[in-house]
C-alpha cells in the first residue's frame, strides 16, 4: 500500500513539473516573440546602415571578393630519395 501511495506521489509530482514547464513556456512566449521581432529589426537597421555608408550600390557584388583556393603544390618524395642512396651503398 505504501508503494502505491509513493508511486502516485511521484506521478503527481511529475505532472506538476510538466504543468510548471507549460506555464513557463506560455508566459514567456510573448518575450520570445519580442526578441525575434527585435532581431529582425536589427538586421533591417544593419542593412540600412551599410547601404548608407558603402560606396557601392547594394545590388552590385564587389568584384574579386570571392573565396580563392590556394594553389596546389607538387609533393616531394623525400623518403624515396633517402632510401635510394642507402641501397646503392649496400650493393
Beta strands, then each sheet from edge to edge (+ up, - down):
end
